[in-house]
């Protein structure tokens, strides 16, 4: 009987551990971070098809979107499909595309990460030389591979409520593991060296 009791206790301990780990995973997945697989070539050369990334689902619960953030959001046409794009313009900003250059509030946006030219189409939301103001509660997004991306140029600004999270980490392939940095963010905190003299 002692053996049976020990076996039952052992099994119950395993079940408790599995239940705890499973519950923890569900909480993390639903509220904190979520894995995604990049599909397609719209973010070349920053992200390639088949790569795996993690999105921070709390990023915009306690903060605001920033230009240059890479985000995952629900497709405007099908909420069951997720898109990955880069934030180009923020609420209240004026955007214009002219001669393959993006202008934000009249100033040219310097982009070092794009692949291909930033083109517009006649039947798209944003046409060549046309200026639009991003509505409150919306962002304007584009893929880094401009010639192979369906983005806000076509379907317009994206509601911030449709953002699933900000991409902050790539965990596959192994040679590219690491955090994802915003190319527009620069540290505003100066590095100070403090010397202390001992006598």
Order of alpha helices (4+ residues) and beta strands (2+ residues): alpha-beta-beta-beta-beta-beta-beta-beta-beta-beta-alpha-beta-beta-beta
